[in-house]
Structure formats: C-alpha cells, structure tokens
Amino acid sequence: MSRPMTPETMQQYRQIYEEELFERVLPFWVQHSPDRDHGGYFNCLDRDGTVYDTRKHIWLQGRQVWLFSRLYNNEEKRPEWLSLAKRGADFLDKHAVRDDHRAYFSLTRTGDPLWMQRKIFSECFCVMAFAEYGRASGNDYFIDKAHTLFNQVWQWKDDLSLVGRPSFSGQPATRSLAIPMILLNLIEVLAGDDWPSWRSRIDHCIENLLLHVDEERELVFEHVSPGGECINTIEGRLLNPGHAIEAGWFMLHWALRLGDESLQQKAVQMTRWSLERGWDYAHGGIFYFLDSEGFSPTELEWNMKLWWPHTEALYACLLNYSVTGSERDLRDFEKVHNYTFSHFPDHKYGEWFGYLDRRGDVSQRFKGGPYKGCFHAPRSLFQCVQLLRRLEAQPRQ
Amino acid sequence: MSRPMTPETMQQYRQIYEEELFERVLPFWVQHSPDRDHGGYFNCLDRDGTVYDTRKHIWLQGRQVWLFSRLYNNEEKRPEWLSLAKRGADFLDKHAVRDDHRAYFSLTRTGDPLWMQRKIFSECFCVMAFAEYGRASGNDYFIDKAHTLFNQVWQWKDDLSLVGRPSFSGQPATRSLAIPMILLNLIEVLAGDDWPSWRSRIDHCIENLLLHVDEERELVFEHVSPGGECINTIEGRLLNPGHAIEAGWFMLHWALRLGDESLQQKAVQMTRWSLERGWDYAHGGIFYFLDSEGFSPTELEWNMKLWWPHTEALYACLLNYSVTGSERDLRDFEKVHNYTFSHFPDHKYGEWFGYLDRRGDVSQRFKGGPYKGCFHAPRSLFQCVQLLRRLEAQPRQ
C-alpha cells in the first residue's frame, strides 16, 4: 500500500489499462459510433450501443476526432483510426463551424443546425479536433483552420458578449476557471514542440488559472473576481473537484515543460487538495459539486459520482506520483483506481458507465449522451498507459 | 384503506394539513424571507432560514406575492399577509418588468438585473402576482398591469423568437406542455368569476394541452409535434410525471367549471396514468423524469424525488377523489400522502425539504433556492384544506 510502486505493480496496472482501453473502451466506439450514411458519429448511445437519438453534439464529435487522431499520432498508425478521425473531421468542417467562426453546439444527423451556445467551448473542441487530425492526416488545411479558429477564440475569451452572451448591470465581474484551462489544453495540442513561441499566451493562461487557487484555504474556485477574490454567492462558493483536478494536471504538464518547480508544487497541490476535499468518505468516489462554506450546492446532481472526475483524478494522481515519488500520491492513485475500476467499466458491453448515484449505483445506463462521448475514459487510460510505460522504463525520476 | 373517506378521516387529514400550513410552512417564510431593507424576499434560504445568497429570483418572488395575496383573499384578512404581499409586489413592479414587458429571471438584492431567460415564465409569474395582489389590495393599477402583461405573453406564446429565442434550421417544430398549462392557470387567476368572457382563450389552451395526451398509450408528453404526434428524440420521449399531474388538476378545474364531463374524465386520467407510470415501486415517491421508451433520461436528476411533483399529486388525487368518489383515487391520495408526509416536512425548522435522492434521503438541505420558494408546499396544503373543508360539509358529490 504505502511503498513505492514496484516495476511489477507498474506492469500490472499498465496491462489493466491497456486491456481496458484497447479491448473494451475503443471497440465500443469503433463499432457503434460511425454514421456510415451521413458522416460524423452517433454520440447518443445506449448501454449496448443502440442509438437512442441521432443528433450530433459538437463537443463530443470534436473530442472523438481528437482522440482517434491522437492514437494514430502517438500509438500506432492504424488506418482504421485515421479513417474514423477523418469521418468526424470532415463532418465538423462541413457542418459545425459557420463563416463567422462560431460553432454550433448540436446538429441533426445530416448536419443541420439545432442549437448554438453563447459560449466558446464548441469552438474549442473543433480546434482540438482540427489540430490533432491535421497532424495525423498531414493535411495543412486542418492545421490552418485550427489556428484561425484558436485566434478567434482568443479574441472572444475575455468578452463573451462577442458570442452573444448578454450582460446585465447587476452582474458581478467574474472569471471562470474553464477558460484558462481549456486554452492551456488547446495550446498543448496546437503548439506541440513549438511551444516556446507560445510563451506569452501560456504565461497569461497560467496566471489567470492561478487566480482561482486559494493556497491558504487549499481550495480551487470555479468563479472568482477579476482580481482573484472569492465571491460570496452560489457561483462564487462553487467547487468542482474533478474540474480542479483536471486543471491540476493541465498545469503540471506546463510546469514540467517550463521547468518551473514552484509551479509544479502548486499543480501537485491542486490535485491533492481537491481530491481530499472532494472525496466522499461515506460512500467513496468524488463528489461532482460542493459549496466551499458547506451549504448545499444548488446543482441537483452535486453528490453523484460521474466518470470524468475519476478519469481525470486517475491520471492526475499517477502524474503527481511520477513527479514526487511520494507515498501520498501513490495512495491517492490507488484509492481512485480502486473506486473507478470497481464502479465505472461495463464488462458486458464495453465503455464506462458515466453517471452513478452517491452510493455508486448506476443512475444512467447510457454510454454516450449530450455531454459524454469518446473522450474522458480513453484519454485517461491512454495517458496512464503512456506514463506507466515511461515509469517502467525509468522507474525513478 | 379501500373504503370511502369517512367524515372523521377527512377531519383528521384537514387538521394535519392546516397544522402543517399555518404552523410550520407559512411561519418559515414570514419569519425568514422578508428583505426589510430593500423590499422583496430573500428566496435562497438554508434549512434554518439563513440567507445563503441575496439574489432574488423572479419566478419565486412572483409566486410568493400570489400565495400571500391568495391567503388574504380566500382565507383571512390578516394585515400581515397583505403587507408581505405588498413588499413583493412593489419590488416586482419597481425592478422586475422592463418597459417592453420583458421580465428578468433574477435580480440582485437591490433590484439590479442579473439574468433574463429567453422564455416567458418570469412574465407569467408576474401576471399571477399582480392579478392576485391587485384583488387583495383593491389597487387597480396592479390588475391593469396583470392584464397588459398577460396580453403581451399571449402574443409571445407561439413564437419565442419574439423573446430572443434563436431558431435554427434543423430544429423540429414542437409544442411544449408548459405553455398551455401556465396560461390556463393564469386565466384562472386573472379571470375569476368573469371566466365566461375568456372562453375562446380557455378552449384554445385546453385544445393545445390535449395534444400532449396520448390516450392510447396512457402517456402525457412534455414535447409533441404541432399536430400532437410523438417525436422520437430525447425531448420528444420525455415524461415529467409531476408536471403532467399538475396539468391534470389545472384541466380538471376547468372541466368542472365548464361542466364538460368528457374533459373531466380525461383530466382524471392524466393524473392517474402519470402517477402510475411515475411512481417508483422500488423506493416509493414520484420520479422527476422518465423516457417513454425506457431509455435513461439524460437529465442527471431523473430519479430524484422532488417536493413539487408530490405536492401537485396530493391535491390532484384528492381532487380526483372529490369528483369520482372512487377507491382508486382515494388509494392514490393515501399513497402520496404517506410518502410525502414521511419524507418532505422539516419538523425542526419548518417548510419542506425540496430534494431527496431516489431512496428518499435529503440531498439538498435548503428550503429556498433558485427554483424553490414559498409556493408549491403552501399552495397544495391550502388547496387540500379548502377541498377537505368542502368535502366535510358535503361529503358526497
């Protein structure tokens, strides 16, 4: 339990993760998601892969393009993966992004617009898709498109009225953790080895992200004032531990690249604090939302256990351990691993259940829905596999 | 159990409901909600009445004005109730409704705009508030305001692009159950005894509401095609049993007034079917959402037990029983009563808990939040008290 991970243990974990990823998670999407008639992917898939709604959600289409392109780029040049990525990239290119660079939130099966949010996330997931697919396909058209779209998002990020979000005189000025997070992640995808030329943008995002971290109280807030102060409202007190943990590993990636040890320490702590605060000591698992002052969150689903905070915590804890070598991070990883693998994987039909109630019983049986697709489970598994392979090759950093 | 309600039983229920309403529910709001500095009500109130956010949600402000005006008009001319209603009505009049008749969704404590929905419900709850308060105060200004606002809402109801809702080419044309429901309820409040002059509008709403009722499959759909056909999508298959039950008693009120026996029968069935379909036979209580084909609803909170479907079912079942005298409706009422009174009331601090998990454990401890205020529990209790008094006086219809 509280000893360093032995090479044998690493190998065991790696095999578990490889098997889960390549034999049970990816095959689900390869088999059930492609829309062979109209392009893109079905993303509303029931437990066994049955399509229960044919609409196409752009966040999920973009993320799936990214995932298969990433596997093609970093794991193996399987033509099947490239072809699957192409199916989504072409659909997005044709239907998702308007001439003014706004991207829809959802489309009909054939690509007609259904809904557009007054947010920038659909655009962000198109950037991710186009950048990684451009690299996989060697098609500069997609690379250029990713950069153009990113530059547009960068201009919108500080003033969402530019994407139609109304502002009202009583609204307090706030910053949202999601914005610097997603931008840091996009730069990681877009820049690749050329990241030093992105340095000022990277620093800007890190600076803004750190405004959400309250080191004294060991909390990461979703919404803070422009100066980084807590706001004593429902939104201001909101904690989303899984999101903070995801921000932790985004930040740790950059801290490692930048060789910034103080930033590494902060990034490690973001995950540790959020896991400690977010863990349900009564029933296990990570809460979805909490209120920093202990009021009941107004989100009705606050105490549910969602798959994605756990997938983010798996990788974040393992990454922490790979950096610190500390028992605490290893114990955190083991705790998250044990909960996750005993609750989320569906051994019968593949992929993971996404939504459990507080006690860990499956609440929604579907594998894909408006906010769950081919992304968090396979991304985390793949990142853990890559990291475990690296640790096996070089067990002590 | 399965015998007609005896006069003694009616009296016992009536006393339980009176005690709950007048001694535990209303005092909570009278004591904790008034904002004595800035007008209106605090509606984000923790279990014990502590204010956890000072913003003011217009749905809830309007409903509370209606409730205290209604009590003043129909129960007793208590100056405290009128004064409490005035506090909210003046605040709404001053801050909530713009010159173009659009009403905000939320305001700061002092009345500055925070958010506006691209929907018509804020306006509807202002109509309810102004109409009932105008009657209570004898102030025609509010009556006139209610009628003006209602006429505006009536013009918006079929084309929400008039309140800024975007439409996209892929969207299927749909009808929403909520619209004819709320309009029928508003007409009941606005028209009073003058309802015959509203006949064509009443018929229009009833006709539209009935498009949502699938008599063959015994289902009430939230969203149907303009012609009333089922739509095979997530939204099209959505059932909200509590909402359908509320629509049942709205409809039964009108059917009784119109003396339309065929409509009475349909209204009675809407409640019966929805209670049977919506009941959780494993853990008790009414599910929040279901999918008509048995897929998992995408709403994460689908299996939670909310107070309001139960308050609506209490009154709807009792009203059904008062009309049919049937054992089935009496058993339904008793079943809902037993679940409701053993789960929702808070004997320590008053008012009812609003949100339970599937097993019936309190999930959110607050008494007031963005969508819960001084409305469903006291409205249902008051309506049940009035109905039980009538049944006691005249036990067989």
Boltz contact constraints between the chains, C-beta under 6 A:
constraints:
  - contact:
      token1: [A, 52]
      token2: [B, 295]
      max_distance: 6.0
  - contact:
      token1: [A, 53]
      token2: [B, 233]
      max_distance: 6.0
  - contact:
      token1: [A, 53]
      token2: [B, 234]
      max_distance: 6.0
  - contact:
      token1: [A, 108]
      token2: [B, 170]
      max_distance: 6.0
  - contact:
      token1: [A, 112]
      token2: [B, 169]
      max_distance: 6.0
  - contact:
      token1: [A, 112]
      token2: [B, 170]
      max_distance: 6.0
  - contact:
      token1: [A, 113]
      token2: [B, 168]
      max_distance: 6.0
  - contact:
      token1: [A, 113]
      token2: [B, 169]
      max_distance: 6.0
  - contact:
      token1: [A, 113]
      token2: [B, 170]
      max_distance: 6.0
  - contact:
      token1: [A, 114]
      token2: [B, 168]
      max_distance: 6.0
  - contact:
      token1: [A, 114]
      token2: [B, 170]
      max_distance: 6.0
  - contact:
      token1: [A, 114]
      token2: [B, 171]
      max_distance: 6.0
  - contact:
      token1: [A, 168]
      token2: [B, 113]
      max_distance: 6.0
  - contact:
      token1: [A, 168]
      token2: [B, 114]
      max_distance: 6.0
  - contact:
      token1: [A, 169]
      token2: [B, 112]
      max_distance: 6.0
  - contact:
      token1: [A, 169]
      token2: [B, 113]
      max_distance: 6.0
  - contact:
      token1: [A, 170]
      token2: [B, 108]
      max_distance: 6.0
  - contact:
      token1: [A, 170]
      token2: [B, 112]
      max_distance: 6.0
  - contact:
      token1: [A, 170]
      token2: [B, 113]
      max_distance: 6.0
  - contact:
      token1: [A, 170]
      token2: [B, 114]
      max_distance: 6.0
  - contact:
      token1: [A, 171]
      token2: [B, 114]
      max_distance: 6.0
  - contact:
      token1: [A, 233]
      token2: [B, 53]
      max_distance: 6.0
  - contact:
      token1: [A, 234]
      token2: [B, 53]
      max_distance: 6.0
  - contact:
      token1: [A, 295]
      token2: [B, 52]
      max_distance: 6.0
  - contact:
      token1: [A, 296]
      token2: [B, 364]
      max_distance: 6.0
  - contact:
      token1: [A, 296]
      token2: [B, 365]
      max_distance: 6.0
  - contact:
      token1: [A, 296]
      token2: [B, 366]
      max_distance: 6.0
  - contact:
      token1: [A, 298]
      token2: [B, 369]
      max_distance: 6.0
  - contact:
      token1: [A, 298]
      token2: [B, 370]
      max_distance: 6.0
  - contact:
      token1: [A, 300]
      token2: [B, 301]
      max_distance: 6.0
  - contact:
      token1: [A, 300]
      token2: [B, 355]
      max_distance: 6.0
  - contact:
      token1: [A, 301]
      token2: [B, 300]
      max_distance: 6.0
  - contact:
      token1: [A, 301]
      token2: [B, 301]
      max_distance: 6.0
  - contact:
      token1: [A, 355]
      token2: [B, 300]
      max_distance: 6.0
  - contact:
      token1: [A, 364]
      token2: [B, 296]
      max_distance: 6.0
  - contact:
      token1: [A, 365]
      token2: [B, 296]
      max_distance: 6.0
  - contact:
      token1: [A, 366]
      token2: [B, 296]
      max_distance: 6.0
  - contact:
      token1: [A, 369]
      token2: [B, 298]
      max_distance: 6.0
  - contact:
      token1: [A, 370]
      token2: [B, 298]
      max_distance: 6.0
